[in-house]
Amino acid sequence: MLIQAILASAWSGIARALGNQASLERPLICSTVVGIIYGNFGLGLAIGGTLELMWMGVEGIGGASPADVTVSSIFATAMACSHGYGVSEAVALAVPVSLLGNVIKQMVTSANSFFHRRFEALAEKGDIDALCKWTLWSTPYNFAVGFLIVFLGIQLGSDAVQALFESVPAWLTTGLGKAGGILPAVGFAMVLRMMYKAEYLPFLAAGFVLGAYLNMPILGVAILGAAVSAVLFSIRQQIKRVGGQG
């Protein structure tokens, strides 16, 4: 399990070091990769998809960060794969871990103010060479922070988490599972609220009917939606060209 913990923690470090590049920090990517590392691709993908739906509408505004989705996704998936938890238990575990991870992230961000002041001082002096050298240290530094947070959590918290789940009453576990099932709908609703336009409602209704009543797989609905969007975009472009010529 040590090798798996190191590899999962390394992915956390890579995601933190690269920031938002290629969406490596998103739950769907993180949990799927951790599932592959632990030899349970299906469980990792299921957990990642559920957490992605839950948190896709949760974004930081200004300096506020609502949750650390990367740490919680990797930790919850690692615990699920190594201790035999299901998706609902992993989601229930990810929620409090995301809040704790956010507190740790805020503490690290506050400590980073030292580097910010150093960068400002070098910029004012015009010392570009020194500024570049200090900037290069940010990548291994961020990798180390992301790695240590997850590694210590997996290594030191696995037994405690397992004992906690074994001591939790069945009624509470069931309740957490139901709550975890509702949270993806809440996250998706938040996204719809931000993207809401009256002209898109017919497409939303059509997609709902295809998935809920005609039992079309979500991938099929997505492909059909992409095809319809491409056709409508082409028609609008032709209308604009004709209007411009007229």
PEUR-V337823 format. One record per residue. N is the residue number from 1. RES is the residue in one letter. SS is DSSP state (H for helix, E for strand, C for the rest). PSI is psi in whole degrees, 0 to 359 (NA if undefined). D_FIRST is the distance of its C-alpha to the first C-alpha in Angstrom with 2 decimals. Layout:
n=N res=RES ss=SS psi=PSI d_first=D_FIRST
n=N res=RES ss=SS psi=PSI d_first=D_FIRST
//
This chain:
n=1 res=M ss=C psi=338 d_first=0.00
n=2 res=L ss=H psi=319 d_first=3.81
n=3 res=I ss=H psi=316 d_first=5.50
n=4 res=Q ss=H psi=320 d_first=5.17
n=5 res=A ss=H psi=320 d_first=6.14
n=6 res=I ss=H psi=316 d_first=8.65
n=7 res=L ss=H psi=318 d_first=9.97
n=8 res=A ss=H psi=320 d_first=10.49
n=9 res=S ss=H psi=325 d_first=12.10
n=10 res=A ss=H psi=323 d_first=14.06
n=11 res=W ss=H psi=322 d_first=15.48
n=12 res=S ss=H psi=318 d_first=16.61
n=13 res=G ss=H psi=319 d_first=18.27
n=14 res=I ss=H psi=315 d_first=19.94
n=15 res=A ss=H psi=321 d_first=21.22
n=16 res=R ss=H psi=322 d_first=22.62
n=17 res=A ss=H psi=324 d_first=24.16
n=18 res=L ss=H psi=352 d_first=25.87
n=19 res=G ss=C psi=230 d_first=27.04
n=20 res=N ss=C psi=13 d_first=28.53
n=21 res=Q ss=H psi=128 d_first=28.68
n=22 res=A ss=H psi=13 d_first=27.77
n=23 res=S ss=H psi=34 d_first=26.42
n=24 res=L ss=C psi=341 d_first=22.87
n=25 res=E ss=C psi=355 d_first=22.48
n=26 res=R ss=C psi=148 d_first=23.56
n=27 res=P ss=H psi=320 d_first=21.44
n=28 res=L ss=H psi=317 d_first=22.14
n=29 res=I ss=H psi=312 d_first=20.80
n=30 res=C ss=H psi=309 d_first=17.79
n=31 res=S ss=H psi=322 d_first=16.57
n=32 res=T ss=H psi=316 d_first=17.37
n=33 res=V ss=H psi=317 d_first=15.47
n=34 res=V ss=H psi=322 d_first=12.27
n=35 res=G ss=H psi=320 d_first=13.02
n=36 res=I ss=H psi=318 d_first=13.42
n=37 res=I ss=H psi=319 d_first=10.16
n=38 res=Y ss=C psi=6 d_first=8.39
n=39 res=G ss=C psi=24 d_first=11.28
n=40 res=N ss=C psi=74 d_first=13.50
n=41 res=F ss=H psi=317 d_first=16.25
n=42 res=G ss=H psi=315 d_first=18.80
n=43 res=L ss=H psi=318 d_first=17.10
n=44 res=G ss=H psi=318 d_first=16.19
n=45 res=L ss=H psi=319 d_first=19.79
n=46 res=A ss=H psi=316 d_first=21.26
n=47 res=I ss=H psi=315 d_first=19.67
n=48 res=G ss=H psi=317 d_first=20.60
n=49 res=G ss=H psi=319 d_first=24.08
n=50 res=T ss=H psi=315 d_first=24.68
n=51 res=L ss=H psi=326 d_first=23.67
n=52 res=E ss=H psi=316 d_first=25.73
n=53 res=L ss=H psi=322 d_first=28.70
n=54 res=M ss=H psi=323 d_first=28.31
n=55 res=W ss=H psi=5 d_first=28.25
n=56 res=M ss=C psi=335 d_first=30.32
n=57 res=G ss=C psi=4 d_first=33.40
n=58 res=V ss=C psi=107 d_first=31.93
n=59 res=E ss=C psi=149 d_first=32.91
n=60 res=G ss=C psi=141 d_first=33.71
n=61 res=I ss=E psi=119 d_first=37.43
n=62 res=G ss=C psi=232 d_first=38.65
n=63 res=G ss=C psi=1 d_first=36.45
n=64 res=A ss=E psi=134 d_first=34.98
n=65 res=S ss=C psi=117 d_first=31.42
n=66 res=P ss=C psi=329 d_first=30.77
n=67 res=A ss=C psi=152 d_first=26.96
n=68 res=D ss=C psi=91 d_first=23.91
n=69 res=V ss=H psi=334 d_first=22.83
n=70 res=T ss=H psi=306 d_first=20.24
n=71 res=V ss=H psi=314 d_first=18.08
n=72 res=S ss=H psi=322 d_first=18.54
n=73 res=S ss=H psi=314 d_first=17.80
n=74 res=I ss=H psi=315 d_first=14.46
n=75 res=F ss=H psi=312 d_first=13.44
n=76 res=A ss=H psi=320 d_first=14.97
n=77 res=T ss=H psi=320 d_first=13.49
n=78 res=A ss=H psi=318 d_first=9.85
n=79 res=M ss=H psi=320 d_first=10.92
n=80 res=A ss=H psi=317 d_first=12.90
n=81 res=C ss=H psi=323 d_first=10.53
n=82 res=S ss=H psi=338 d_first=7.91
n=83 res=H ss=H psi=4 d_first=11.04
n=84 res=G ss=C psi=26 d_first=13.62
n=85 res=Y ss=C psi=161 d_first=15.94
n=86 res=G ss=C psi=185 d_first=18.75
n=87 res=V ss=H psi=317 d_first=20.31
n=88 res=S ss=H psi=320 d_first=22.71
n=89 res=E ss=H psi=321 d_first=20.22
n=90 res=A ss=H psi=319 d_first=18.17
n=91 res=V ss=H psi=317 d_first=21.54
n=92 res=A ss=H psi=326 d_first=22.67
n=93 res=L ss=H psi=326 d_first=19.65
n=94 res=A ss=H psi=329 d_first=20.12
n=95 res=V ss=H psi=304 d_first=23.75
n=96 res=P ss=H psi=327 d_first=23.58
n=97 res=V ss=H psi=325 d_first=20.59
n=98 res=S ss=H psi=323 d_first=22.75
n=99 res=L ss=H psi=318 d_first=25.59
n=100 res=L ss=H psi=318 d_first=23.67
n=101 res=G ss=H psi=326 d_first=22.23
n=102 res=N ss=H psi=322 d_first=25.83
n=103 res=V ss=H psi=315 d_first=27.09
n=104 res=I ss=H psi=320 d_first=24.72
n=105 res=K ss=H psi=321 d_first=25.78
n=106 res=Q ss=H psi=323 d_first=29.39
n=107 res=M ss=H psi=317 d_first=29.02
n=108 res=V ss=H psi=319 d_first=27.61
n=109 res=T ss=H psi=321 d_first=30.41
n=110 res=S ss=H psi=320 d_first=32.96
n=111 res=A ss=H psi=334 d_first=31.80
n=112 res=N ss=C psi=349 d_first=32.20
n=113 res=S ss=H psi=334 d_first=35.92
n=114 res=F ss=H psi=314 d_first=36.26
n=115 res=F ss=H psi=323 d_first=35.44
n=116 res=H ss=H psi=316 d_first=37.76
n=117 res=R ss=H psi=322 d_first=40.62
n=118 res=R ss=H psi=317 d_first=40.01
n=119 res=F ss=H psi=316 d_first=40.13
n=120 res=E ss=H psi=318 d_first=43.33
n=121 res=A ss=H psi=317 d_first=44.97
n=122 res=L ss=H psi=324 d_first=44.28
n=123 res=A ss=H psi=321 d_first=45.51
n=124 res=E ss=H psi=325 d_first=48.69
n=125 res=K ss=H psi=342 d_first=49.32
n=126 res=G ss=C psi=21 d_first=48.77
n=127 res=D ss=C psi=84 d_first=46.36
n=128 res=I ss=H psi=321 d_first=44.51
n=129 res=D ss=H psi=313 d_first=42.86
n=130 res=A ss=H psi=323 d_first=41.28
n=131 res=L ss=H psi=319 d_first=40.29
n=132 res=C ss=H psi=320 d_first=38.48
n=133 res=K ss=H psi=317 d_first=36.63
n=134 res=W ss=H psi=323 d_first=35.50
n=135 res=T ss=H psi=324 d_first=34.46
n=136 res=L ss=H psi=333 d_first=32.24
n=137 res=W ss=H psi=345 d_first=30.19
n=138 res=S ss=H psi=326 d_first=29.32
n=139 res=T ss=H psi=306 d_first=26.74
n=140 res=P ss=H psi=329 d_first=24.48
n=141 res=Y ss=H psi=311 d_first=25.17
n=142 res=N ss=H psi=325 d_first=24.12
n=143 res=F ss=H psi=314 d_first=20.96
n=144 res=A ss=H psi=319 d_first=20.05
n=145 res=V ss=H psi=311 d_first=20.92
n=146 res=G ss=H psi=321 d_first=18.90
n=147 res=F ss=H psi=311 d_first=15.79
n=148 res=L ss=H psi=320 d_first=16.14
n=149 res=I ss=H psi=312 d_first=16.95
n=150 res=V ss=H psi=318 d_first=13.87
n=151 res=F ss=H psi=314 d_first=11.42
n=152 res=L ss=H psi=323 d_first=13.30
n=153 res=G ss=H psi=317 d_first=13.47
n=154 res=I ss=H psi=314 d_first=9.81
n=155 res=Q ss=H psi=317 d_first=9.19
n=156 res=L ss=H psi=337 d_first=12.66
n=157 res=G ss=H psi=354 d_first=13.40
n=158 res=S ss=H psi=312 d_first=10.84
n=159 res=D ss=H psi=319 d_first=12.73
n=160 res=A ss=H psi=319 d_first=15.96
n=161 res=V ss=H psi=320 d_first=15.62
n=162 res=Q ss=H psi=316 d_first=14.86
n=163 res=A ss=H psi=324 d_first=17.85
n=164 res=L ss=H psi=315 d_first=19.90
n=165 res=F ss=H psi=325 d_first=19.56
n=166 res=E ss=H psi=334 d_first=20.43
n=167 res=S ss=H psi=349 d_first=23.44
n=168 res=V ss=C psi=132 d_first=24.70
n=169 res=P ss=C psi=152 d_first=27.77
n=170 res=A ss=H psi=324 d_first=27.79
n=171 res=W ss=H psi=326 d_first=30.67
n=172 res=L ss=H psi=319 d_first=28.84
n=173 res=T ss=H psi=319 d_first=25.76
n=174 res=T ss=H psi=318 d_first=28.29
n=175 res=G ss=H psi=319 d_first=30.14
n=176 res=L ss=H psi=324 d_first=27.17
n=177 res=G ss=H psi=319 d_first=26.42
n=178 res=K ss=H psi=318 d_first=30.09
n=179 res=A ss=H psi=321 d_first=30.08
n=180 res=G ss=H psi=330 d_first=27.09
n=181 res=G ss=H psi=333 d_first=29.12
n=182 res=I ss=H psi=326 d_first=32.10
n=183 res=L ss=H psi=321 d_first=30.47
n=184 res=P ss=H psi=322 d_first=30.12
n=185 res=A ss=H psi=323 d_first=33.84
n=186 res=V ss=H psi=315 d_first=34.58
n=187 res=G ss=H psi=319 d_first=32.77
n=188 res=F ss=H psi=323 d_first=34.60
n=189 res=A ss=H psi=324 d_first=37.85
n=190 res=M ss=H psi=321 d_first=37.48
n=191 res=V ss=H psi=316 d_first=37.20
n=192 res=L ss=H psi=325 d_first=40.24
n=193 res=R ss=H psi=321 d_first=42.14
n=194 res=M ss=H psi=328 d_first=41.69
n=195 res=M ss=H psi=4 d_first=42.58
n=196 res=Y ss=C psi=129 d_first=45.33
n=197 res=K ss=C psi=138 d_first=48.56
n=198 res=A ss=H psi=326 d_first=51.15
n=199 res=E ss=H psi=344 d_first=51.53
n=200 res=Y ss=H psi=351 d_first=47.90
n=201 res=L ss=H psi=320 d_first=48.25
n=202 res=P ss=H psi=324 d_first=49.57
n=203 res=F ss=H psi=322 d_first=46.49
n=204 res=L ss=H psi=316 d_first=44.24
n=205 res=A ss=H psi=318 d_first=46.33
n=206 res=A ss=H psi=317 d_first=46.24
n=207 res=G ss=H psi=322 d_first=42.46
n=208 res=F ss=H psi=316 d_first=42.17
n=209 res=V ss=H psi=317 d_first=44.61
n=210 res=L ss=H psi=320 d_first=42.86
n=211 res=G ss=H psi=317 d_first=39.48
n=212 res=A ss=H psi=323 d_first=40.62
n=213 res=Y ss=C psi=328 d_first=43.70
n=214 res=L ss=C psi=359 d_first=43.47
n=215 res=N ss=C psi=33 d_first=39.72
n=216 res=M ss=C psi=133 d_first=39.15
n=217 res=P ss=C psi=152 d_first=35.48
n=218 res=I ss=H psi=328 d_first=34.53
n=219 res=L ss=H psi=320 d_first=34.15
n=220 res=G ss=H psi=319 d_first=37.68
n=221 res=V ss=H psi=318 d_first=39.01
n=222 res=A ss=H psi=316 d_first=37.48
n=223 res=I ss=H psi=317 d_first=39.00
n=224 res=L ss=H psi=318 d_first=42.32
n=225 res=G ss=H psi=319 d_first=42.34
n=226 res=A ss=H psi=321 d_first=41.71
n=227 res=A ss=H psi=316 d_first=44.55
n=228 res=V ss=H psi=319 d_first=46.94
n=229 res=S ss=H psi=319 d_first=46.16
n=230 res=A ss=H psi=319 d_first=46.87
n=231 res=V ss=H psi=314 d_first=50.16
n=232 res=L ss=H psi=321 d_first=51.26
n=233 res=F ss=H psi=318 d_first=50.45
n=234 res=S ss=H psi=319 d_first=52.51
n=235 res=I ss=H psi=318 d_first=55.39
n=236 res=R ss=H psi=321 d_first=55.45
n=237 res=Q ss=H psi=322 d_first=55.50
n=238 res=Q ss=H psi=321 d_first=58.42
n=239 res=I ss=H psi=319 d_first=60.27
n=240 res=K ss=H psi=320 d_first=59.93
n=241 res=R ss=H psi=319 d_first=61.26
n=242 res=V ss=H psi=319 d_first=64.17
n=243 res=G ss=H psi=324 d_first=64.97
n=244 res=G ss=H psi=323 d_first=64.93
n=245 res=Q ss=H psi=327 d_first=67.34
n=246 res=G ss=C psi=NA d_first=69.62
//
